[in-house]
Amino acid sequence: MISASSMSVLLVDDQTSIRSLLRNSLVQLGFVKVSGVRNGLEALEHLHANSTHLIISDFNMPDMDGLQLLKALRASSTIGKTGFIMLTGQANKELVQQAIAAGVNNFLSKPFTTSSLKSRIEAVFGPICGA
C-alpha cells in the first residue's frame, strides 16, 4: 500500500477549473503534493526540476498536447517511468490507441468522480492510503 501524502502529482490541463476539480479530489484522497501547469511544455519544465510520481494530463491543450507530452516523457531516461493518466473528454479510438502505444498507464474520463480518480490511480500504483 502506498501513502498518498508521500506522492507528488502534476496536473496538466489548460482549463483552470479542471485542475481545481482534480486538486480537490486528490486532497480528499490524502494527496498533499499537487502541482498544476497549463500544457505539455510547462509540464516538461516542471518534471526536469521536480520529482513527480504521477502525471494526470488532458489530451487537448495548446503548445504541446497530452500525447506529445507522453511521448516526450517516455523517451526520457530520467523521467520516463513516471506514472501517466490521460484525461479524456470523449473516447476518440485513434487517440486512445496512440496513447496506449506510447505507454500511458491509464485513462480517466470527464466528468470524473473522486472515486473514479482513486480507482485509476490504484490501477497504476496499487492501493493508496491517506483518505
Chimera marker file (.cmm) of the C-alpha trace (Angstrom):
<marker_set name="trace">
<marker id="1" x="0.000" y="0.000" z="0.000" r="1" g="1" b="0" radius="0.5"/>
<marker id="2" x="1.344" y="3.430" z="-0.891" r="1" g="1" b="0" radius="0.5"/>
<marker id="3" x="0.804" y="6.614" z="1.049" r="1" g="1" b="0" radius="0.5"/>
<marker id="4" x="-0.948" y="9.396" z="-0.852" r="1" g="1" b="0" radius="0.5"/>
<marker id="5" x="0.808" y="12.003" z="1.291" r="1" g="1" b="0" radius="0.5"/>
<marker id="6" x="4.227" y="10.819" z="0.091" r="1" g="1" b="0" radius="0.5"/>
<marker id="7" x="3.414" y="11.044" z="-3.621" r="1" g="1" b="0" radius="0.5"/>
<marker id="8" x="3.735" y="14.099" z="-5.819" r="1" g="1" b="0" radius="0.5"/>
<marker id="9" x="1.209" y="14.675" z="-8.606" r="1" g="1" b="0" radius="0.5"/>
<marker id="10" x="1.390" y="17.033" z="-11.584" r="1" g="1" b="0" radius="0.5"/>
<marker id="11" x="-1.889" y="18.144" z="-13.174" r="1" g="1" b="0" radius="0.5"/>
<marker id="12" x="-1.603" y="19.212" z="-16.813" r="1" g="1" b="0" radius="0.5"/>
<marker id="13" x="-4.660" y="20.930" z="-18.268" r="1" g="1" b="0" radius="0.5"/>
<marker id="14" x="-5.218" y="24.300" z="-19.916" r="1" g="1" b="0" radius="0.5"/>
<marker id="15" x="-8.504" y="24.720" z="-18.016" r="1" g="1" b="0" radius="0.5"/>
<marker id="16" x="-8.029" y="26.095" z="-14.508" r="1" g="1" b="0" radius="0.5"/>
<marker id="17" x="-11.403" y="24.692" z="-13.450" r="1" g="1" b="0" radius="0.5"/>
<marker id="18" x="-10.402" y="21.110" z="-14.337" r="1" g="1" b="0" radius="0.5"/>
<marker id="19" x="-7.097" y="21.463" z="-12.490" r="1" g="1" b="0" radius="0.5"/>
<marker id="20" x="-9.029" y="22.745" z="-9.454" r="1" g="1" b="0" radius="0.5"/>
<marker id="21" x="-11.507" y="19.847" z="-9.560" r="1" g="1" b="0" radius="0.5"/>
<marker id="22" x="-8.661" y="17.341" z="-9.820" r="1" g="1" b="0" radius="0.5"/>
<marker id="23" x="-6.735" y="19.036" z="-6.999" r="1" g="1" b="0" radius="0.5"/>
<marker id="24" x="-9.800" y="18.994" z="-4.724" r="1" g="1" b="0" radius="0.5"/>
<marker id="25" x="-10.368" y="15.284" z="-5.389" r="1" g="1" b="0" radius="0.5"/>
<marker id="26" x="-6.716" y="14.480" z="-4.779" r="1" g="1" b="0" radius="0.5"/>
<marker id="27" x="-6.725" y="16.409" z="-1.487" r="1" g="1" b="0" radius="0.5"/>
<marker id="28" x="-9.797" y="14.401" z="-0.416" r="1" g="1" b="0" radius="0.5"/>
<marker id="29" x="-7.777" y="11.251" z="-1.135" r="1" g="1" b="0" radius="0.5"/>
<marker id="30" x="-4.898" y="12.459" z="1.064" r="1" g="1" b="0" radius="0.5"/>
<marker id="31" x="-2.510" y="13.844" z="-1.541" r="1" g="1" b="0" radius="0.5"/>
<marker id="32" x="-0.678" y="16.980" z="-0.416" r="1" g="1" b="0" radius="0.5"/>
<marker id="33" x="1.992" y="17.474" z="-3.097" r="1" g="1" b="0" radius="0.5"/>
<marker id="34" x="-0.127" y="18.563" z="-6.058" r="1" g="1" b="0" radius="0.5"/>
<marker id="35" x="1.109" y="20.987" z="-8.713" r="1" g="1" b="0" radius="0.5"/>
<marker id="36" x="-0.559" y="22.219" z="-11.878" r="1" g="1" b="0" radius="0.5"/>
<marker id="37" x="0.533" y="23.576" z="-15.243" r="1" g="1" b="0" radius="0.5"/>
<marker id="38" x="-1.291" y="24.638" z="-18.420" r="1" g="1" b="0" radius="0.5"/>
<marker id="39" x="0.335" y="22.498" z="-21.134" r="1" g="1" b="0" radius="0.5"/>
<marker id="40" x="2.925" y="19.871" z="-22.003" r="1" g="1" b="0" radius="0.5"/>
<marker id="41" x="5.793" y="22.344" z="-22.395" r="1" g="1" b="0" radius="0.5"/>
<marker id="42" x="5.259" y="23.682" z="-18.876" r="1" g="1" b="0" radius="0.5"/>
<marker id="43" x="4.935" y="20.086" z="-17.654" r="1" g="1" b="0" radius="0.5"/>
<marker id="44" x="8.331" y="19.110" z="-19.083" r="1" g="1" b="0" radius="0.5"/>
<marker id="45" x="9.955" y="22.120" z="-17.428" r="1" g="1" b="0" radius="0.5"/>
<marker id="46" x="8.345" y="21.170" z="-14.120" r="1" g="1" b="0" radius="0.5"/>
<marker id="47" x="9.342" y="17.498" z="-14.443" r="1" g="1" b="0" radius="0.5"/>
<marker id="48" x="13.004" y="18.285" z="-15.049" r="1" g="1" b="0" radius="0.5"/>
<marker id="49" x="13.102" y="20.446" z="-11.917" r="1" g="1" b="0" radius="0.5"/>
<marker id="50" x="10.824" y="18.471" z="-9.560" r="1" g="1" b="0" radius="0.5"/>
<marker id="51" x="10.449" y="14.832" z="-8.587" r="1" g="1" b="0" radius="0.5"/>
<marker id="52" x="6.987" y="13.662" z="-9.677" r="1" g="1" b="0" radius="0.5"/>
<marker id="53" x="5.331" y="10.278" z="-9.218" r="1" g="1" b="0" radius="0.5"/>
<marker id="54" x="2.173" y="10.795" z="-11.268" r="1" g="1" b="0" radius="0.5"/>
<marker id="55" x="1.002" y="12.994" z="-14.132" r="1" g="1" b="0" radius="0.5"/>
<marker id="56" x="-2.674" y="13.474" z="-14.892" r="1" g="1" b="0" radius="0.5"/>
<marker id="57" x="-2.877" y="15.170" z="-18.270" r="1" g="1" b="0" radius="0.5"/>
<marker id="58" x="-5.571" y="16.278" z="-20.676" r="1" g="1" b="0" radius="0.5"/>
<marker id="59" x="-5.310" y="15.234" z="-24.328" r="1" g="1" b="0" radius="0.5"/>
<marker id="60" x="-6.135" y="18.590" z="-25.921" r="1" g="1" b="0" radius="0.5"/>
<marker id="61" x="-4.013" y="21.602" z="-24.948" r="1" g="1" b="0" radius="0.5"/>
<marker id="62" x="-2.229" y="24.409" z="-26.776" r="1" g="1" b="0" radius="0.5"/>
<marker id="63" x="1.547" y="24.388" z="-27.417" r="1" g="1" b="0" radius="0.5"/>
<marker id="64" x="2.047" y="20.694" z="-26.517" r="1" g="1" b="0" radius="0.5"/>
<marker id="65" x="-0.844" y="18.271" z="-26.114" r="1" g="1" b="0" radius="0.5"/>
<marker id="66" x="-1.065" y="15.301" z="-23.779" r="1" g="1" b="0" radius="0.5"/>
<marker id="67" x="0.002" y="12.738" z="-26.363" r="1" g="1" b="0" radius="0.5"/>
<marker id="68" x="3.095" y="14.764" z="-27.288" r="1" g="1" b="0" radius="0.5"/>
<marker id="69" x="3.891" y="15.120" z="-23.569" r="1" g="1" b="0" radius="0.5"/>
<marker id="70" x="3.506" y="11.376" z="-23.028" r="1" g="1" b="0" radius="0.5"/>
<marker id="71" x="5.826" y="10.583" z="-25.951" r="1" g="1" b="0" radius="0.5"/>
<marker id="72" x="8.448" y="13.073" z="-24.733" r="1" g="1" b="0" radius="0.5"/>
<marker id="73" x="8.191" y="11.668" z="-21.216" r="1" g="1" b="0" radius="0.5"/>
<marker id="74" x="8.590" y="8.039" z="-22.297" r="1" g="1" b="0" radius="0.5"/>
<marker id="75" x="11.612" y="8.984" z="-24.452" r="1" g="1" b="0" radius="0.5"/>
<marker id="76" x="13.430" y="10.370" z="-21.396" r="1" g="1" b="0" radius="0.5"/>
<marker id="77" x="15.832" y="8.189" z="-19.428" r="1" g="1" b="0" radius="0.5"/>
<marker id="78" x="15.401" y="10.309" z="-16.291" r="1" g="1" b="0" radius="0.5"/>
<marker id="79" x="11.635" y="10.867" z="-16.102" r="1" g="1" b="0" radius="0.5"/>
<marker id="80" x="10.371" y="8.131" z="-18.422" r="1" g="1" b="0" radius="0.5"/>
<marker id="81" x="8.998" y="5.873" z="-15.661" r="1" g="1" b="0" radius="0.5"/>
<marker id="82" x="6.634" y="8.499" z="-14.206" r="1" g="1" b="0" radius="0.5"/>
<marker id="83" x="3.031" y="7.284" z="-13.916" r="1" g="1" b="0" radius="0.5"/>
<marker id="84" x="0.742" y="8.817" z="-16.533" r="1" g="1" b="0" radius="0.5"/>
<marker id="85" x="-3.053" y="9.003" z="-16.549" r="1" g="1" b="0" radius="0.5"/>
<marker id="86" x="-4.641" y="10.598" z="-19.603" r="1" g="1" b="0" radius="0.5"/>
<marker id="87" x="-7.753" y="12.685" z="-19.008" r="1" g="1" b="0" radius="0.5"/>
<marker id="88" x="-10.274" y="12.262" z="-21.821" r="1" g="1" b="0" radius="0.5"/>
<marker id="89" x="-13.398" y="14.215" z="-22.625" r="1" g="1" b="0" radius="0.5"/>
<marker id="90" x="-14.513" y="11.853" z="-25.344" r="1" g="1" b="0" radius="0.5"/>
<marker id="91" x="-13.402" y="8.426" z="-26.380" r="1" g="1" b="0" radius="0.5"/>
<marker id="92" x="-11.547" y="9.009" z="-29.643" r="1" g="1" b="0" radius="0.5"/>
<marker id="93" x="-10.473" y="5.470" z="-30.501" r="1" g="1" b="0" radius="0.5"/>
<marker id="94" x="-7.465" y="6.557" z="-32.563" r="1" g="1" b="0" radius="0.5"/>
<marker id="95" x="-6.093" y="8.849" z="-29.829" r="1" g="1" b="0" radius="0.5"/>
<marker id="96" x="-6.640" y="6.169" z="-27.185" r="1" g="1" b="0" radius="0.5"/>
<marker id="97" x="-4.750" y="3.632" z="-29.307" r="1" g="1" b="0" radius="0.5"/>
<marker id="98" x="-1.902" y="6.106" z="-29.850" r="1" g="1" b="0" radius="0.5"/>
<marker id="99" x="-1.703" y="6.776" z="-26.103" r="1" g="1" b="0" radius="0.5"/>
<marker id="100" x="-1.609" y="3.048" z="-25.345" r="1" g="1" b="0" radius="0.5"/>
<marker id="101" x="1.158" y="2.578" z="-27.907" r="1" g="1" b="0" radius="0.5"/>
<marker id="102" x="3.078" y="5.471" z="-26.337" r="1" g="1" b="0" radius="0.5"/>
<marker id="103" x="2.913" y="3.929" z="-22.855" r="1" g="1" b="0" radius="0.5"/>
<marker id="104" x="0.023" y="5.561" z="-21.000" r="1" g="1" b="0" radius="0.5"/>
<marker id="105" x="-0.710" y="3.853" z="-17.670" r="1" g="1" b="0" radius="0.5"/>
<marker id="106" x="-4.450" y="4.556" z="-17.509" r="1" g="1" b="0" radius="0.5"/>
<marker id="107" x="-7.324" y="6.802" z="-18.648" r="1" g="1" b="0" radius="0.5"/>
<marker id="108" x="-9.773" y="8.963" z="-16.696" r="1" g="1" b="0" radius="0.5"/>
<marker id="109" x="-12.951" y="10.153" z="-18.417" r="1" g="1" b="0" radius="0.5"/>
<marker id="110" x="-14.544" y="13.554" z="-17.892" r="1" g="1" b="0" radius="0.5"/>
<marker id="111" x="-16.689" y="14.092" z="-15.985" r="1" g="1" b="0" radius="0.5"/>
<marker id="112" x="-14.945" y="12.156" z="-13.214" r="1" g="1" b="0" radius="0.5"/>
<marker id="113" x="-15.643" y="11.457" z="-9.561" r="1" g="1" b="0" radius="0.5"/>
<marker id="114" x="-13.203" y="11.228" z="-6.681" r="1" g="1" b="0" radius="0.5"/>
<marker id="115" x="-13.946" y="7.508" z="-6.596" r="1" g="1" b="0" radius="0.5"/>
<marker id="116" x="-13.151" y="7.015" z="-10.294" r="1" g="1" b="0" radius="0.5"/>
<marker id="117" x="-9.945" y="9.038" z="-9.896" r="1" g="1" b="0" radius="0.5"/>
<marker id="118" x="-8.916" y="6.880" z="-6.943" r="1" g="1" b="0" radius="0.5"/>
<marker id="119" x="-9.564" y="3.660" z="-8.867" r="1" g="1" b="0" radius="0.5"/>
<marker id="120" x="-7.465" y="4.857" z="-11.836" r="1" g="1" b="0" radius="0.5"/>
<marker id="121" x="-4.558" y="5.800" z="-9.548" r="1" g="1" b="0" radius="0.5"/>
<marker id="122" x="-4.808" y="2.465" z="-7.725" r="1" g="1" b="0" radius="0.5"/>
<marker id="123" x="-4.754" y="0.623" z="-11.062" r="1" g="1" b="0" radius="0.5"/>
<marker id="124" x="-1.322" y="2.201" z="-11.654" r="1" g="1" b="0" radius="0.5"/>
<marker id="125" x="0.214" y="2.130" z="-8.166" r="1" g="1" b="0" radius="0.5"/>
<marker id="126" x="-1.854" y="-0.332" z="-6.118" r="1" g="1" b="0" radius="0.5"/>
<marker id="127" x="-3.921" y="0.543" z="-3.041" r="1" g="1" b="0" radius="0.5"/>
<marker id="128" x="-3.414" y="4.043" z="-1.662" r="1" g="1" b="0" radius="0.5"/>
<marker id="129" x="-3.900" y="5.091" z="1.923" r="1" g="1" b="0" radius="0.5"/>
<marker id="130" x="-4.393" y="8.593" z="3.201" r="1" g="1" b="0" radius="0.5"/>
<marker id="131" x="-8.059" y="9.388" z="2.709" r="1" g="1" b="0" radius="0.5"/>
<link id1="1" id2="2" r="1" g="1" b="0" radius="0.2"/>
<link id1="2" id2="3" r="1" g="1" b="0" radius="0.2"/>
<link id1="3" id2="4" r="1" g="1" b="0" radius="0.2"/>
<link id1="4" id2="5" r="1" g="1" b="0" radius="0.2"/>
<link id1="5" id2="6" r="1" g="1" b="0" radius="0.2"/>
<link id1="6" id2="7" r="1" g="1" b="0" radius="0.2"/>
<link id1="7" id2="8" r="1" g="1" b="0" radius="0.2"/>
<link id1="8" id2="9" r="1" g="1" b="0" radius="0.2"/>
<link id1="9" id2="10" r="1" g="1" b="0" radius="0.2"/>
<link id1="10" id2="11" r="1" g="1" b="0" radius="0.2"/>
<link id1="11" id2="12" r="1" g="1" b="0" radius="0.2"/>
<link id1="12" id2="13" r="1" g="1" b="0" radius="0.2"/>
<link id1="13" id2="14" r="1" g="1" b="0" radius="0.2"/>
<link id1="14" id2="15" r="1" g="1" b="0" radius="0.2"/>
<link id1="15" id2="16" r="1" g="1" b="0" radius="0.2"/>
<link id1="16" id2="17" r="1" g="1" b="0" radius="0.2"/>
<link id1="17" id2="18" r="1" g="1" b="0" radius="0.2"/>
<link id1="18" id2="19" r="1" g="1" b="0" radius="0.2"/>
<link id1="19" id2="20" r="1" g="1" b="0" radius="0.2"/>
<link id1="20" id2="21" r="1" g="1" b="0" radius="0.2"/>
<link id1="21" id2="22" r="1" g="1" b="0" radius="0.2"/>
<link id1="22" id2="23" r="1" g="1" b="0" radius="0.2"/>
<link id1="23" id2="24" r="1" g="1" b="0" radius="0.2"/>
<link id1="24" id2="25" r="1" g="1" b="0" radius="0.2"/>
<link id1="25" id2="26" r="1" g="1" b="0" radius="0.2"/>
<link id1="26" id2="27" r="1" g="1" b="0" radius="0.2"/>
<link id1="27" id2="28" r="1" g="1" b="0" radius="0.2"/>
<link id1="28" id2="29" r="1" g="1" b="0" radius="0.2"/>
<link id1="29" id2="30" r="1" g="1" b="0" radius="0.2"/>
<link id1="30" id2="31" r="1" g="1" b="0" radius="0.2"/>
<link id1="31" id2="32" r="1" g="1" b="0" radius="0.2"/>
<link id1="32" id2="33" r="1" g="1" b="0" radius="0.2"/>
<link id1="33" id2="34" r="1" g="1" b="0" radius="0.2"/>
<link id1="34" id2="35" r="1" g="1" b="0" radius="0.2"/>
<link id1="35" id2="36" r="1" g="1" b="0" radius="0.2"/>
<link id1="36" id2="37" r="1" g="1" b="0" radius="0.2"/>
<link id1="37" id2="38" r="1" g="1" b="0" radius="0.2"/>
<link id1="38" id2="39" r="1" g="1" b="0" radius="0.2"/>
<link id1="39" id2="40" r="1" g="1" b="0" radius="0.2"/>
<link id1="40" id2="41" r="1" g="1" b="0" radius="0.2"/>
<link id1="41" id2="42" r="1" g="1" b="0" radius="0.2"/>
<link id1="42" id2="43" r="1" g="1" b="0" radius="0.2"/>
<link id1="43" id2="44" r="1" g="1" b="0" radius="0.2"/>
<link id1="44" id2="45" r="1" g="1" b="0" radius="0.2"/>
<link id1="45" id2="46" r="1" g="1" b="0" radius="0.2"/>
<link id1="46" id2="47" r="1" g="1" b="0" radius="0.2"/>
<link id1="47" id2="48" r="1" g="1" b="0" radius="0.2"/>
<link id1="48" id2="49" r="1" g="1" b="0" radius="0.2"/>
<link id1="49" id2="50" r="1" g="1" b="0" radius="0.2"/>
<link id1="50" id2="51" r="1" g="1" b="0" radius="0.2"/>
<link id1="51" id2="52" r="1" g="1" b="0" radius="0.2"/>
<link id1="52" id2="53" r="1" g="1" b="0" radius="0.2"/>
<link id1="53" id2="54" r="1" g="1" b="0" radius="0.2"/>
<link id1="54" id2="55" r="1" g="1" b="0" radius="0.2"/>
<link id1="55" id2="56" r="1" g="1" b="0" radius="0.2"/>
<link id1="56" id2="57" r="1" g="1" b="0" radius="0.2"/>
<link id1="57" id2="58" r="1" g="1" b="0" radius="0.2"/>
<link id1="58" id2="59" r="1" g="1" b="0" radius="0.2"/>
<link id1="59" id2="60" r="1" g="1" b="0" radius="0.2"/>
<link id1="60" id2="61" r="1" g="1" b="0" radius="0.2"/>
<link id1="61" id2="62" r="1" g="1" b="0" radius="0.2"/>
<link id1="62" id2="63" r="1" g="1" b="0" radius="0.2"/>
<link id1="63" id2="64" r="1" g="1" b="0" radius="0.2"/>
<link id1="64" id2="65" r="1" g="1" b="0" radius="0.2"/>
<link id1="65" id2="66" r="1" g="1" b="0" radius="0.2"/>
<link id1="66" id2="67" r="1" g="1" b="0" radius="0.2"/>
<link id1="67" id2="68" r="1" g="1" b="0" radius="0.2"/>
<link id1="68" id2="69" r="1" g="1" b="0" radius="0.2"/>
<link id1="69" id2="70" r="1" g="1" b="0" radius="0.2"/>
<link id1="70" id2="71" r="1" g="1" b="0" radius="0.2"/>
<link id1="71" id2="72" r="1" g="1" b="0" radius="0.2"/>
<link id1="72" id2="73" r="1" g="1" b="0" radius="0.2"/>
<link id1="73" id2="74" r="1" g="1" b="0" radius="0.2"/>
<link id1="74" id2="75" r="1" g="1" b="0" radius="0.2"/>
<link id1="75" id2="76" r="1" g="1" b="0" radius="0.2"/>
<link id1="76" id2="77" r="1" g="1" b="0" radius="0.2"/>
<link id1="77" id2="78" r="1" g="1" b="0" radius="0.2"/>
<link id1="78" id2="79" r="1" g="1" b="0" radius="0.2"/>
<link id1="79" id2="80" r="1" g="1" b="0" radius="0.2"/>
<link id1="80" id2="81" r="1" g="1" b="0" radius="0.2"/>
<link id1="81" id2="82" r="1" g="1" b="0" radius="0.2"/>
<link id1="82" id2="83" r="1" g="1" b="0" radius="0.2"/>
<link id1="83" id2="84" r="1" g="1" b="0" radius="0.2"/>
<link id1="84" id2="85" r="1" g="1" b="0" radius="0.2"/>
<link id1="85" id2="86" r="1" g="1" b="0" radius="0.2"/>
<link id1="86" id2="87" r="1" g="1" b="0" radius="0.2"/>
<link id1="87" id2="88" r="1" g="1" b="0" radius="0.2"/>
<link id1="88" id2="89" r="1" g="1" b="0" radius="0.2"/>
<link id1="89" id2="90" r="1" g="1" b="0" radius="0.2"/>
<link id1="90" id2="91" r="1" g="1" b="0" radius="0.2"/>
<link id1="91" id2="92" r="1" g="1" b="0" radius="0.2"/>
<link id1="92" id2="93" r="1" g="1" b="0" radius="0.2"/>
<link id1="93" id2="94" r="1" g="1" b="0" radius="0.2"/>
<link id1="94" id2="95" r="1" g="1" b="0" radius="0.2"/>
<link id1="95" id2="96" r="1" g="1" b="0" radius="0.2"/>
<link id1="96" id2="97" r="1" g="1" b="0" radius="0.2"/>
<link id1="97" id2="98" r="1" g="1" b="0" radius="0.2"/>
<link id1="98" id2="99" r="1" g="1" b="0" radius="0.2"/>
<link id1="99" id2="100" r="1" g="1" b="0" radius="0.2"/>
<link id1="100" id2="101" r="1" g="1" b="0" radius="0.2"/>
<link id1="101" id2="102" r="1" g="1" b="0" radius="0.2"/>
<link id1="102" id2="103" r="1" g="1" b="0" radius="0.2"/>
<link id1="103" id2="104" r="1" g="1" b="0" radius="0.2"/>
<link id1="104" id2="105" r="1" g="1" b="0" radius="0.2"/>
<link id1="105" id2="106" r="1" g="1" b="0" radius="0.2"/>
<link id1="106" id2="107" r="1" g="1" b="0" radius="0.2"/>
<link id1="107" id2="108" r="1" g="1" b="0" radius="0.2"/>
<link id1="108" id2="109" r="1" g="1" b="0" radius="0.2"/>
<link id1="109" id2="110" r="1" g="1" b="0" radius="0.2"/>
<link id1="110" id2="111" r="1" g="1" b="0" radius="0.2"/>
<link id1="111" id2="112" r="1" g="1" b="0" radius="0.2"/>
<link id1="112" id2="113" r="1" g="1" b="0" radius="0.2"/>
<link id1="113" id2="114" r="1" g="1" b="0" radius="0.2"/>
<link id1="114" id2="115" r="1" g="1" b="0" radius="0.2"/>
<link id1="115" id2="116" r="1" g="1" b="0" radius="0.2"/>
<link id1="116" id2="117" r="1" g="1" b="0" radius="0.2"/>
<link id1="117" id2="118" r="1" g="1" b="0" radius="0.2"/>
<link id1="118" id2="119" r="1" g="1" b="0" radius="0.2"/>
<link id1="119" id2="120" r="1" g="1" b="0" radius="0.2"/>
<link id1="120" id2="121" r="1" g="1" b="0" radius="0.2"/>
<link id1="121" id2="122" r="1" g="1" b="0" radius="0.2"/>
<link id1="122" id2="123" r="1" g="1" b="0" radius="0.2"/>
<link id1="123" id2="124" r="1" g="1" b="0" radius="0.2"/>
<link id1="124" id2="125" r="1" g="1" b="0" radius="0.2"/>
<link id1="125" id2="126" r="1" g="1" b="0" radius="0.2"/>
<link id1="126" id2="127" r="1" g="1" b="0" radius="0.2"/>
<link id1="127" id2="128" r="1" g="1" b="0" radius="0.2"/>
<link id1="128" id2="129" r="1" g="1" b="0" radius="0.2"/>
<link id1="129" id2="130" r="1" g="1" b="0" radius="0.2"/>
<link id1="130" id2="131" r="1" g="1" b="0" radius="0.2"/>
</marker_set>
